[in-house]
Amino acid sequence: MNREAAYRDLEAVYGELAAELAALRPLCERSGRCCRFKESGHQLWTTRLELDYLVDHEGLPTGARPEGICPYLEDGLCGVRDHRMLGCRIYFCDPAYASSMNPLYERFHRKVKDVHQRHGIPYEYAEFLKALPP
């Protein structure tokens, strides 16, 4: 597997998503609720490729990891914004966008799965906090 080529393809998927989100214009309140999984009642799921991409570019989080909160949350904002996963990129608290979120996620998740297949990367899908190495 050529990890850099896989990462470039993943970045292309993220770029395509960014263009769609620019057209949809969901509102981000910069509240950090998206990173407080337990409090917000949601889970963040990720693929192995996305997790490797994040860790290879940003490293593992340091310090204590409060339960149910993204360990990359810094001062209420995402500390790894440029390398965040698909679920992070798609999630917005904007109620006007809510009906678009799941279909958009499914479509782009399929594209991420295709990157796995194209590069011979075993497809693993897991809840982020459980998949993140200690």
N, C-alpha and C positions, 0 to 999 in steps of 0.2 A: 504494500500500500504506500502510495505517495501522499503523506499527510498534508503537505503544503498544497498539493493540487486539490485534495478533498476540501481543505479549508477555503481555497479560492472559490470552489463551487458552492460551498455553504454561504460564503459572503455574497455570491451572486443571488442566491435565494433570498437572503436578507435584504439585498438591494432592491429586488423586485417587490418584496413586501413593503419596503419603505415607500416606494412609488405609489402603491395601492393605498397605503395609509395616508399619504399626502393628499390623495384625491378624496378619501373619506373624511379626513380632518377630525378624527376623534379628539376630544378635549382631554388633556392630561392636567390634572389639578396639582401635580407634584406633591401629593399628600404622603406618599410612601405606603399607602394602604396595600398596594400590589405586592409589597415585600413583607408584609405582616400576614403571612399565610393563615395562621391559626385565628387571629383576630378577625380577618376578613372572610374566613370560612372557605378558603379555596386551597388547592394544591397546585404546585408547579411541577409539571412532568417534563422530562428531557430525554434526548437520545444520547447515547455514548459519544457520538461524534461532537455534538454540541457541548457536552460537558468537557470533553478533552480540549476543544477549541477555547472554551472559557479558561480552564486551568492553565493551558499552555501559554496563553497570552496574559493572564492576570495573576496566576499563582493561586495557591490554596489560601483561603481566608485564615487570618491569624487571630489569636485571642479567643475569648469565650464565645460560644455560639448559643445565644438565647433560643429556647425552644420555640419553634413555629415562626421564626423570623429569618429572612434571608441573611446569611452571614456577610454578604457584600453590601448591605445597607449601611450607608455612611451619612450621618447628619440628615437623615430623613430622605436621602436620595440614593439612587443606584450608583455604587462606586465602580461598576464595571460596564457601564452603559454601552460602550462600543463593542463589547464582546458578549453581551447578554444573549440568552437563548430565545428561541422562537416564542415560547409562552410569555416571556417577559415583553417581547416586542409587540405582541398582539393585544395584551391585556390593558384595558383602559376602564376607568370607573365611569365614564361618560354613558348615561342611560340611553342617549340617542343612538349610540353605537352598539349597544348590547346585542341586538339581533344579528349584527354582522360578524361578531367575534367568533362564534363557533364555526360557521361555514368557512371563514377565512383561515382559521387555525387548521381545520381538516385539509383544506386545499394545500396550504403551505407545508403542513406536516408530511403530506404525501411527497412533496418535492424534496424535503430533507431525507425521507426514506429512500428516494431515488438516488440521492448522493451517496448514501451508504452502499447501495447495491452497485452503483457504477464504479465505486472504488474498492469493492470487496471488503467493506467494513461490516462486521457482524452487527446486525440491528439489535440494539438493546434499548428499551424504553422503561424508565423508572421515575419514581417520585424524586425530585431534585435533592431534598434534604437527606434522603436515605442513600442516594447514589453518590453523593459527595464524599470523597475519602476523609477519614478523621484527621 
